[in-house]
Amino acid sequence: MSRELKDAVAQLAGTFNRDFVCITACTVQSTDPLNRQCTCLPLNGSSEAVITVNLSAEPNDGILVTPTTGSTVLVAQTVQNDPFVLMFSDIDGFSIITSDGATQFIISSAGLIQLNDGSFGGLIKIEELVTKINAIENLLNGLITLYNAHVHSGGTISGSTGVPAVIESGSIEPITARADIENTLITHGK
């Protein structure tokens, strides 16, 4: 049937430019996150009823949820759009990507979280970093104190008194505190 004829019939029936939604519970057979699709088998269908479904309403940037193979999803099927996943029972991954692709937040099934391109490496463990910085500061302060207190015993050479010159800065103060280097707006843990 031609498009014009379909439109004419729809106008006569009062359904022209109206969309009707059918929601179907399905089991995920396979996923293809790169193409933003998965194959699904309706729970009430036969194995020949496997359908290809978009993982979002439109296959572009935005929110992408990758369902777990074998899990249950709710699929929306409409007259005017390709079928797409509405709800997920289990997921393998989740990502948010802005339209320019510059800002990204990705969670993988391996438990890894990536902010933007991930090129800065992992986030620091703040307690361990503060402990190491404090150890270096304390060691340096101790060496400065020992250096300033040290006196050479014995004779003098060419008018030397045997006392070393005092280091101008007596110590590192204040010692680094967690609050000095922590951004509390972003937290992470095991």
Rosetta blueprint (number, residue, H / E / L):
1 M L
2 S L
3 R H
4 E H
5 L H
6 K H
7 D H
8 A H
9 V H
10 A H
11 Q H
12 L H
13 A H
14 G L
15 T L
16 F L
17 N L
18 R L
19 D L
20 F L
21 V E
22 C E
23 I E
24 T E
25 A E
26 C E
27 T E
28 V E
29 Q E
30 S E
31 T E
32 D E
33 P H
34 L H
35 N H
36 R L
37 Q E
38 C E
39 T E
40 C E
41 L E
42 P E
43 L L
44 N L
45 G L
46 S L
47 S H
48 E H
49 A H
50 V L
51 I E
52 T E
53 V E
54 N E
55 L L
56 S L
57 A L
58 E L
59 P L
60 N L
61 D L
62 G E
63 I E
64 L E
65 V E
66 T E
67 P E
68 T L
69 T L
70 G L
71 S L
72 T E
73 V E
74 L E
75 V E
76 A E
77 Q E
78 T E
79 V L
80 Q L
81 N L
82 D L
83 P L
84 F E
85 V E
86 L E
87 M E
88 F E
89 S L
90 D L
91 I E
92 D E
93 G E
94 F E
95 S E
96 I E
97 I E
98 T L
99 S L
100 D L
101 G L
102 A L
103 T L
104 Q E
105 F E
106 I E
107 I E
108 S L
109 S L
110 A L
111 G L
112 L L
113 I E
114 Q E
115 L E
116 N L
117 D L
118 G L
119 S L
120 F L
121 G L
122 G L
123 L L
124 I L
125 K L
126 I H
127 E H
128 E H
129 L H
130 V H
131 T H
132 K H
133 I H
134 N H
135 A H
136 I H
137 E H
138 N H
139 L H
140 L H
141 N H
142 G H
143 L H
144 I H
145 T H
146 L H
147 Y H
148 N H
149 A H
150 H L
151 V L
152 H L
153 S L
154 G L
155 G L
156 T L
157 I L
158 S L
159 G L
160 S L
161 T L
162 G L
163 V L
164 P L
165 A L
166 V L
167 I L
168 E L
169 S L
170 G L
171 S L
172 I L
173 E L
174 P L
175 I L
176 T L
177 A L
178 R H
179 A H
180 D H
181 I H
182 E L
183 N L
184 T L
185 L L
186 I L
187 T L
188 H L
189 G L
190 K L
